[in-house]
Amino acid sequence: MTVANQPLLLVLVIVIATFVLEDIATVTVALLASHMVIDGAIAVAALVAGTVLGDLAVYYIARRAAHVPLVARFLQGAAARPVLAWLERNALAMVVVARFTPGLRLPVFAGAGSLGVPAGGFALVILLSTLVWTPGLYWVASSLGMAGLQQLGMFGWILPIGLIAAMALTPRIVAAVIERRPVALVPA
């Protein structure tokens, strides 16, 4: 609550939180805003800014890392070649898919950077997809959060925990479906 009384600090905390787990940060901030801890417009702006900055940072770090001899050797290796060739052909489409699929962002955005996908195209796709995804997720979380918390009364904490758990498990479920294996809910 100390942070809630200092708007600039709260915005900074939101931006930094998106660097860690942007979807969970979005849901958490939406629930805070539904309880009037922060203005919704400021919250969404901070979430979008943090998400775009974090995505661009991953891209540019990977782009620079691709020139480090050890990384360059790996990227030119036989095992990486088919994956990188496919990603190169489908890079911008994969960036869009990754925005809407938790768990794919880091590898796809790093791949786009290491392949040297044009920065302008990457940044535009990131900005546009973030402007759709983040406010949309925020709206769903705040709408469900307000209604769900009111409906659940003293058990109102179940909804945010459920949303966060669902987002945390989505990458495991997507990977299991792709690999056609049972879903392991707890890391091995």
C-alpha positions, 0 to 999 in steps of 0.5 A: 500500500505504500507504493499505491500512495506514490503514483510514479513509484507504482508506475515504475513497479508496474513497468518492471513487473512486466519484465518478469511476467507480463501477463501475470502483472497485467492480471494483478494490476487489473485487479488492483485497479478494480479496487481503485488502487490505481487509475485504469488508464495509467495502469494500462499505459504502464503495462503497455510501455513495460511490455513493449520495452521488455520485448524490445530489450529481449530482441536487441540483447539477442541481436547483439548476442548473435555476434558473440563468437560462441553464440554465432557458432551455435546459431550456425550449427547444424542443429540450429539451422532448420529451426532458424530457417523456419523462424526466418521464413515465418518470423513476423507471424511467429511474433504475433503468435507469441504475443498471444501464447504465453511461454513463446515470447522469450524464445521467439523474440530472442530468435527474431533478434538473433536472426536480424529480423528488421527492427522496424517490422519487429517493433511495429508488430510488437507495438500493435499486438501489445495494444490489442493483447494487454488492454484486452487481458486487462479488461477481461481480468478487471471485469471478471475480477470485479464480478467474481470477487463480488460473487465469491464474497469472502472467498474472492481470492480464488478468482485471481489465484485461478487466473494466475495459475491458468496463465502459469500453466498455459505454456506447459499445456501448449508444450504438451499438446505440441509434443503429444505427451501428458501435462505435468503440472509440477516441474520434474 
